[in-house]
Amino acid sequence: MTLPRRVQRLTLAAFSVAVLLGGANFVAVRLSNQELAPFWGAGLRFALAAVLFVLIALFLRLRWPRGRLLALTAVYGALAFAIPYALLYWALTQATAGSATVVMAGVPLVTLLLAVTQRLERFTLRALAGSVLALGGIAWMVLGSQGVSAPAGAVLAMLGATLAVGQSIILGKQLSANHPAMTNAVAMTIAALLLIMLSAAVNEVWGLPSQPGVAAALAYLVTLGSVGLFILVLLVVRTWTSSASSYMFVLFPVVTMGLAAWLIEEPVTLPAVLGAALVMTGVWFGALSGTTLSGTAPSTRSHSP
């Protein structure tokens, strides 16, 4: 049974906005790291975002998860927020945003392989080919336009973040009993606690931003970059397959490079344009065309509730 056309349009709209917000996050994190220690900056971001989600949950009079659902939501918080953002915030003190986008673009491949390994989706050459094509486009775009500079440690950290995010996308499909606001209220609270504990363990300096640009970046990350983005991500995950949902990560570099050209006047080169075209083609072929969008597609073993 095919998903209603209205649901497909709403999901595609949520996917598109999530791509815009997620791509801007790389720029905002780089600005945050200019003044705030990485683990503290990530912990402060999710602590403030968790407060907003708790207020939303209270306003909507949502039921708080208990038992197994609470445990799954806590694990989701560690996988979706605490682990990947600890690794990414630290990696972005060592590496360029371009290198981070290249590595994080591997999320669709990682998610697909994890889902296949856990017998949640069937392996398809179409999804694999789309992922490879999109990754090739991003590599061409970034290498050709601004280069990639990343120490081995930062690359390993970003690979670890990619693995955690891929698994969180799969786990997110098991949290349908939670309202997205409740899922994020619990998950981000857990993540904030873990990140702040990590910050304390490594003796980071705690403080609030004093530079206007850093304060604006933090405000963006708390509101649109966290509250807005992760609600959209959960909505997309519940409608599409896990591997199709993760393709938003493939498009993040397109937005990031566009913002860099606008905000810091980086030139848009021909390799960047050609790479972006490859990315869009790969995403359409591997995730957005045919039946790969629907959670009831015959090529998948997991279906959206």
N, C-alpha and C positions, 0 to 999 in steps of 0.2 A: 504494500500500500504506500503510495507516494504522499509525501508531506504536502499539506495545503499550500497553494501558491502564496498566500499572504504570509504564512510562516516562513517560507523560503525567502521572501523579500525582506522581512524583518531581520532574519538571521544574516543575510548578506549585508544589510545596512549596519548591523552590530559589528560584523567582521571588519567592515571598511573603517568605521570610527575607531575600533580597537587598534587597527594598523597605524592610524594617524597618531593616536595617543602613545602607543608603544614606541614608535619611531622617535618621537620627541623625548621620551624618557632617557635615551642615551645621552642627549645633550644636557638634560637637566641633572643627571647624575654626575657628569663631568664638572658641572658648575658647583654642585654640592660638595664634591671632593676638594674643591679649591680652599675651603675653610673648615669643613667638618671632617673629623676622622671617619674612615669608611664604615666600620661596624657601628659606630655611634650614629652616623648619619642615616644608615639604613634602619637602625633600631628606632630612632626618633621619628623617621618617616612613617613606619608602620604602627608605632604607638599612637601617633596623632590620627592616622587613618582608621585604626581600630576604634578609637573614641567615636569618630563619625559613624562608623558602621553600627556600633552599639546603640547610639542615639537613634539611628534609623530603625533598628530592630525593635527598640522600645516603643517608638512612635507607631510602628505597624503592629505592635503587640504580637510579635512572633514567638513561637515556642522555642525554648533553648534545647539543643540536642542533648541526649542522655545516652549512657551506656555505650554500645558499639558505635553508634553514629557519632557520638562525641569523640571517641577515640580515633575514628577515621578522619574526622574534621581536624583534629590536632595533628595527625600525621600529614594531612594535606597542607596544613600551615607550615610544617617543617620543610616539606618538599617543594611547595610552590613559592614560599617567601624566605624562610630563614636560611636554608642552605644555598639556594642559587643567588640570593642577593648579597649574602656575606661574601661569596666567591666573586660575584660580578663587581661589587663596589670596590673590593680590594684589587681585582684585576685592572679596573679602570684607573687606578692610581699608577699602574705600571705600563699600560698599553693604550693604544689609540682606540677611539670609538669605532673606527673602521675595522680594526682587527676583531673587536668584540662582536660586531654585526656579522662578520664572516663566520665565526665559530657558532654563534647562536642561530645562524641560519640552518645549522644541522639538526635543529629540533624536530622537523618533520621526519627526517630519516631515523633519528633516535626513537621518536614516538612510534613510528611504524614498526621498527624492529622489536621494541618492547611489547607492543600490542600483539605482534605475531608470536613472540616467544611465550607470552601469557595466554595464547589461544583466544584472544579477544577479536582479532581481525585476521582475515586471510591475506596472505602475501599476494600482491598483484604487480605485474611488471609496469602497468600504467602509473601507479603511485610512485614506484621506484624511479621510473624514467622522469617523471615530473620533478621529483626531488633533486635528481642529479642535474637536470637542465637548469633549475632555479639556482642551485648552488654554483654551477658553472657561471651563470650570469652575475652573481654577486661577487665571485672571485675576480672576474674580468672587470667589473665595475669598480671595485675598491682598489685593486692592484693597479689598474690603468689610470685612476684619477687622483689618488692621494697616497697610495702605498700603504703597506701594513708593517707595523713595528710592534712586536710583542715578545717579551722574554718567555722562555719555556715555561716558567712557573705560572705566568699569567695565562698562557694558553691552556695548561692543564687545569687551572682553576675554572676557566670558561667552559672547558669540556665537562667538568664536573657539574657546573650549573646547567648545562644543556641536558645532561642525564637526569638531574633532579626535576627539571621542568617537564621533560617528556613523561616521566612517571606521574607527576602531579596532574597532567592533562588526562591521563587514563583514570587515575583515582577520582578526579572530579566528576566523572560520569556515575560514580556510586553514591554521590551525595544529593541525589534528586529529592530526598525527603526534606532537605534543608532549603529554605529560601536563600537566594544568593547573598542577601545582606547578612543573614545569620551565619552562613558559611564563612564569609569574610570577617565578620565580627570576632568569631572564635579563632579562625586561622591566623589572622593578623595579630591578635593578642598573643597567641602562642609564639609567633615569629618575633614579635617585638621583645618579648621576655628573653628568648634565646639569643637574639642579636645583642641586646644590652648586657646580658651575662657574658657573652663573648667579648664585648668591648671592655667590660670591667676586668676580665681575665687577662687581657693583653695591655692593661693600663693606658687605655686611650684617654685623651683629654676630652671632657664633656663641656658643651656650651651651646648657646644658640647663635645662629648666624647674625653677623653685624653688617656684612656687605649686602647692599640692596639686591644685587644679582643673585647671590646665594639664597637670600631669603625668598626671592621670587621663585627660584628653582625648587626650593623645599615646599613652598605653598602649592606649586603645580604638582609635584610628585605626590603630595598628600591627597589632593582633591582629584583632579582629572587623571593623573598618572597612576593612582592607586584605586581610589573609590570608583571612579568612572571606568577605568580600564578593566579591572578584575571582575566587575559585575558583567561587563560585556563578554569577557572571556568565558565565564561560566555559562552564560546564555548560549553562546556559540557551541560550546562543548556539549551541551545537552541536546542540541539539534543535529549537529553533524557528527561524523565519526571522529575518533581521537586523532588519527593521522591528518584528516582534512582540516580539523580545527587548528592544528599546530602550524599550518602554512602561513598564518599571520606573521610568524617569526621570519619567514623568508622575505616578506615585504618591508619589514622594519628599516633595512638599510636605505631603501628608496626614499623614505620620509626623512631619515636622518641626514642623508646627503643633501636633500633639498633644503632642509632647515639650515644646514651648515653654509650652503651657498647664499641663503638669504640673510642669515644673522652675522656671519663672519666673512661674507663675500668670497667664498671659495668658488673658483670657476667650475662650470659644468662642462666636462670634456666629452668628446665623442665616445671614448670607451665607457664612460658612465652611462651615456644614453643607450648604447648598444647593450650594456650589461642589464640595465633596467628592462629593456625589451625582452631579453632572455628570461629574466625573473618573472615578468608578467605572464609570458608564454608558459613557463614551467608551472606556475601556480594554477593557471587556468586548466592546463592539460591534466595535472596530477590531482587537483583538489576541487576545482570549481565546475568542471564540465561533466557531462554524462550523469551517472547515478552516484558518484562518489560523495556528493553533498549530503544525501539523505541518510539518516541513521538507520533506515530500513533497506538500504541498498543491499542487493544480493551478494555483493563482494565482501561484506563485513559479517562478523559473528556477533557483534554487540550492537544493540539498537537503542536509540534515544527513548527515554520514558515519556 
